[in-house]
Amino acid sequence: MTDRLPNRPYDATVHFDHQNLVYGVFSMFDTLLLAQVNVTWHMVPLALAISLVYSASRYELPEHILVRALRLFLQILGFMGGAFLVLWVLTYGL
């Protein structure tokens, strides 16, 4: 039997004994679940966090922080959407 290291991706060729069976099933499930998630969706909460931190470092009043953070968040999403659209148009015929 092969000893597996923690946080190692699931390998179907590895045989599990009774001690590693539960870890192998959860490892396979996690790998399959994470394979379906598109990394692009991480940009939305990242843009929100960046806009909140940047606005909080510039303003003191919570109202100003939230208004400026929302405006910056929409600007970031608009820029990323525009860049996506340009790249999509450029690669449409490929």
Secondary structure, 3 states (H helix, E strand, C coil): CCCCCCCCCCCCCCCCCCCCHHHHHHHHHHHHHHHHCCHHHHHHHHHHHHHHHHHHHHCCCHHHHHHHHHHHHHHHHHHHHHHHHHHHHHCCCC
